[in-house]
Amino acid sequence: MATLSKPSLSINHDHNKKLAKVMVTGKITYSEYELNQMKDGLKFKLKCALWGEDSGLTGADDHLYTLTNKYFPDASPALVENYKFEVTLGEGVLDEDWGTDEVYAQLKLINLYTLVAVTKNSNVVSHSF
């Protein structure tokens, strides 16, 4: 099964405009078998959602926002593909609890033929939104 590696979340917060520019980047590595199958029509869907991390004292992690899905392969399938999600949000979307907020991205890659999925979380960004 394909693997997700190096998911990285960065957030550039503009306090004056009350906006946060979010970027999630990383890599997908496919097997040789999957690469051959993609040439015959196999597709993958990559989902990305932003979550607020909670320590367990206030319950489960909070879903904050879901970005637009990406589909692979592109016109030239490769064993390793880079991905990038970008969105600008109002700072209130990322304000997930009192004080400092802890935000991470959760990525989920789904084989659209077998529906087998792999999930990986990014780093956590701590900031007051």
C-alpha positions in Angstrom: 0.0 0.0 0.0 1.1 3.5 -0.7 2.7 5.5 2.2 2.4 9.1 3.4 5.7 10.6 4.6 6.9 14.0 5.9 3.5 15.7 6.3 4.2 19.2 7.4 1.8 21.9 8.6 2.7 25.6 8.6 0.4 28.5 9.5 1.1 32.1 8.8 -1.2 34.2 11.1 -1.9 37.9 10.2 -3.2 39.4 13.4 -4.2 42.7 11.8 -6.3 41.1 9.1 -7.4 38.2 11.4 -6.5 35.7 8.8 -4.4 32.5 8.8 -2.7 31.1 5.7 -2.5 27.3 6.1 -0.2 25.1 4.1 0.2 21.3 4.3 2.9 19.6 2.3 4.3 16.1 2.1 5.0 13.0 -0.1 3.2 9.9 -1.3 5.2 6.9 -2.1 3.6 4.2 -4.2 4.6 0.6 -4.8 5.7 -0.6 -8.3 2.5 -2.6 -8.5 0.4 0.5 -7.7 2.3 2.6 -10.3 1.5 0.0 -12.9 -2.1 -0.1 -11.9 -2.3 3.7 -12.0 -1.3 3.5 -15.7 -4.4 1.3 -16.2 -6.7 3.6 -14.3 -6.2 3.1 -10.6 -6.9 6.3 -8.7 -6.2 7.6 -5.2 -8.0 10.3 -3.2 -6.0 12.3 -0.6 -8.1 14.0 2.1 -6.8 16.7 4.5 -8.5 18.0 7.6 -7.4 20.3 10.3 -7.8 19.2 13.9 -7.4 20.9 17.3 -5.5 18.7 19.7 -6.9 18.2 23.1 -5.1 16.6 26.0 -8.1 14.4 26.9 -9.3 16.6 29.7 -11.7 18.4 27.5 -12.7 15.4 25.3 -11.6 14.2 21.9 -9.7 16.3 19.4 -11.9 18.9 17.6 -12.5 18.9 13.9 -11.8 22.4 12.6 -11.8 22.4 8.8 -11.7 20.1 5.8 -9.7 21.1 2.7 -10.6 20.2 -0.9 -9.6 16.6 -1.8 -6.8 15.9 -4.2 -6.7 13.0 -6.7 -3.8 11.0 -7.9 -2.1 10.2 -10.3 -1.7 13.3 -12.5 -0.8 13.0 -16.2 2.6 11.5 -15.4 2.4 8.9 -12.5 5.6 8.5 -10.5 6.7 6.4 -7.6 6.9 9.5 -5.4 4.4 12.3 -5.6 4.5 15.6 -3.7 1.3 17.2 -2.5 0.4 20.7 -1.2 -2.8 22.0 0.3 -3.3 25.7 0.8 -6.1 27.7 2.2 -6.7 31.1 3.9 -9.1 31.0 6.9 -10.5 33.4 9.4 -8.5 33.1 12.6 -11.6 32.0 14.5 -11.7 28.7 12.6 -8.4 27.7 14.2 -9.4 29.0 17.7 -10.1 25.6 19.2 -9.8 26.2 22.9 -8.9 28.6 25.7 -5.4 30.1 25.5 -2.9 28.5 23.1 -4.3 26.4 20.3 -2.7 23.2 19.1 -3.5 22.5 15.5 -2.5 19.5 13.3 -3.4 18.2 9.8 -4.7 14.7 9.4 -4.1 13.2 5.9 -5.9 10.1 4.6 -5.0 8.4 1.4 -7.6 6.1 -0.1 -7.1 3.5 -2.8 -10.4 4.1 -4.8 -10.4 0.5 -6.0 -9.9 -1.4 -2.8 -11.0 1.4 -0.4 -7.9 0.6 1.7 -6.8 3.8 3.5 -3.7 5.0 5.3 -3.7 7.9 7.7 -0.9 10.1 9.0 -0.8 13.2 11.1 1.4 16.3 10.6 3.3 18.2 13.2 1.4 20.2 15.8 1.4 24.0 15.5 0.9 25.8 18.8 -0.3 29.4 18.5 -3.0 31.7 20.0 -5.6 32.5 17.3 
